Amino acid sequence: MKIENTTQPVIEARQLDLTFQTNDGPVHALKDVNLTIDKGEFVSFIGPSGCGKTTFLRCIAALEKPTGGSLTVNGMTPDEARRKRAYGYVFQAAGLYPWRTIAKNIKLPLEIMGFSAAEQAERVNKVLELVDLAGFGGKFPWQLSGGMQQRASIARALAFDADILLMDEPFGALDEIVRDHLNEQLLALWARTEKTIGFVTHSIPEAVYLSTKIVVMSPRPGRITDVIDSPLPKERPLDIRDSPEFIEVAHRVREGLRAGHGDDV
Amino acid sequence: MKQIVAVLTVIAAIVIVWYAACIPMNIKGVLTEQERAGAEVQPPSAKDRRDLSEIGLALNNSFAIPATWEQDRPRLPAPHQVAIEMWQTTVQKKITSKRSLIYHGWVTLSATMLGFVIGTGLGILLAVGIVHSRVMDLSVMPWAIVSQTIPIIALAPMIIVVLYSVGVQGILPKAIISAYLSFFPVVVGMVKGLRSPDAMQLDLLRTYNANRSQGFWKLRLPASMPYLFTSLKIGVAASLVGAIVGELPTGAVAGLGARLLAGSYYGQTVQIWSALFAAAILAACLVGLLGLIERSVLKRMGMAQ
């Protein structure tokens, strides 16, 4: 398992700091964040609201600018990585364009990046199949359920074959049954594509079920309180959630969350 | 079906109120005419009648009430008089005739359409500039608002005189006044529409490293379409008002505005009212046409079920 560590880490944060200047004074969103993510890892960020998990993901995506420390993505600054289109980003809401069909929504990044029409069509078919939406390319977003829309938005992020997939609570708005199903599919997709995934969530079972590494964060200031390397195997059927290993990891995550909260109560 | 009943009820109510209003409005003139024709009128002296209320006069001389709906030059013409006038000046006149409402309507419509195209084009360009440049946002928007606070009736003669002095006349001055009224709703609506995509959608494009023009063509412009059509409907009605107002101060010989003006010079109230109705019908048709285009465009874009 440790073989990949000889290569360069995909994401590396050192003493990362971010302070927002707001009308109510400065808000310390991230403080002293140190984290290394290797290629092919599935990393979950978990913590209460305001702990900076989304902010950290946005820093990786160069949507926010850190005010201190260093952050590299594939050895580059996040902004260089963004220009090289190193990652696909999946937001909380599907955010599909209502005036485009599903296929055309997935084509959006491909059009912007200048892929040929033939390649666009090929890639759309490939990712539609990957997220189990083959045959739905001609539908408009309003004709699809919420879960299907979110799958389409994942397909859109996968379409241009970035190595990194950043997901900001992508299943947060979905009910638990749909969520379980999508979690299973996401694991299968990760196994097939071998991407590096950063995944923000506030569900403990979701984080433990999906991740190879769980980053527990706490608020005011936003910081990392624990990093847990999951002992679970890569093959994970849904009922692994009843195994003692799973329960033990979940317990440690819960402890980490509680410890983080204890500071300011 | 229910809708049709509702519409017909409202129309019937308006017509009834209108006929009723004709009685007090026209009774004095009718009584004077009747007296000259030898009828007995209560009270007989014109001086006494002047001090009586119109309703009192109508009650005293109920025999004269039907005549209030049939005068040649009434203060307020009855609905059927306007309808007959409109019928005669549209269907029963050749459209090349100077008395044809269709001819006058066409003159106004052509200025309206030209002004609407200029105003819409200008409005969209300004909105694009305002959304993309902070300097334009701060400098253009206040002037656009100020421009609409000046009464167009005061501005129209100046525009026409200035343009005439540099040799521009005909349809263009009217179209410019029309554009002056119609660009504003388009600017306001388009600015709102182009800014309607939320932060998440803009972030999404940023992760694709999309440039500004891609952001405009792929996100902002399509997202602004529903706003654009709403503005266009307001704009086209304003355009028509602009074209009519543009015909008033010029002594124009053709157009619905010229018909209104000539009617008021010669006391031809029936002519005024029929020109008014022609303008209203024209505006309704233009707005209705835009509504149809809106539905088909949004349907094709998948934004309307």
Interface residues (C-beta under 8 A of the other chain):
Chain A: A61 A62 L63 R82 R83 R85 Y87 G88 Y89 F91 Q92 A93 G95 Y97 P98 W99 R100 T101 L108 P109 E111 I112 M113 F140 W142 F160
Chain B: M200 Q201 D203 L204 L205 R206 T207 Y208 N209 A210 Q214 K218 L219 P222 A223 M225 M301 G302 M303 Q305
